[in-house]
Amino acid sequence: MRNLLLLIFLLLEIAVFAQEPAIQTKQDTTATRTEKKDSPLSTGFYPIGFFDVDLRYLIKYNNYEGIRLGVGGLTNEKLFDDVKLGGYFARGFKDKDIKFSLGGSVRLNAETKTWINVSYIDDIREIGTFNYLTDARVYSVFEPRLVNVTQFYKYRTWQTNIQHEFSPKFLSELRFSRSRIDQIEDYRFLDDGIFYDSYNTAEVTASVRISPKTNFFTTEDGRIEYFDGFPKISAQVTQGIPGIVRSDFTYTKFGLKLDYYIKRTDLSSTNILLEGNFATGEVPLTHLFHAYPNSPTKDEIFQRFSVAGRRSFETMYFGEFFSDRLTTLQVKHSLRRFNLGKRFKPELVFVTRHALGDLQNSEEHLGIPFNTLTEVYSESGFELNKLLFGFGLSFAYRYGFYHLPDTEDNISFKFTFYLKL
């Protein structure tokens, strides 16, 4: 019944917002592609001779590491045409721990952009994240949500990836990995009468991404999308295999994401993101799913004032919910920008987000208190973006079944940041 209600809601949203036809756009010329490729803020790489510095690793911040400084990148065609060597080195000033990665890639086929990669990673990761392999090659200048993340675990991973393009709009990736997981939080996983606070995993992951209406160009170091005509479809399956290199658990994880963008002739637009995740087997909390919460666990509204995420639940507190099956729906409707002057053109965006999930055998997860999304979670609000130098404001309100007794706890008030390249 709950899944049916969520499906009905999705159909209503599409019916309301999809009344106008999409604008027809022209293909980019070779000249415009070259201009975009040369911009470090577009590619995410700053070339220095035969080495491209990866801008993602220079500086980050989160509540566990504090300020994290690093350097990383990979070699380019000035050194080798079909071989790339790279990695990164970083250190957090709060945890005073070093993280690093080293690896190399060999191109097997230039026409289909087929690469095989081998790497070792020693780093931390947020509990409950689910990342699509094919999304990893889409560069984002700034991911605001990472500033607020509080719950991490340590991992040391050997992995081999094979990347292949069946067509320019059909990406695929296959990964084999072996990881050692150690806890930062006070967490233990109970499986077959044994308590685990550290464990090994061996995984095989297959991921595809289809962008049938997306116009983009590709650099040798990644994929940069500069106009989306959508829908984009991402699908991924991960199989945990026990007994290989002393791995402890067997499990299966599925993910499916539909990302649809509607651009209208009146210059308004609507973005609909529908995602489903499912896991079965012996899955520890570190490898389950959250709905991308983005509310710090503090009492006062202004104590929670921070950076709003792009696709996160702004009123959902970190660590509040975990699921082994999860459905989320996010709809953002942007009005035509207000023309209040040559340099002042703010944008009003209406946002609604909903989530529904469940968790089998929650008693197996000890040490971290959390709830399950057995009813529909709802929040709605608006963003007033691009007020000054890319900064704006965000407001969201939590309502429905998970509405909290104290009204103040249901309110999110934050700032946004959208940089136009």
Disulfide bonds with the S-S distance in Angstrom:
none
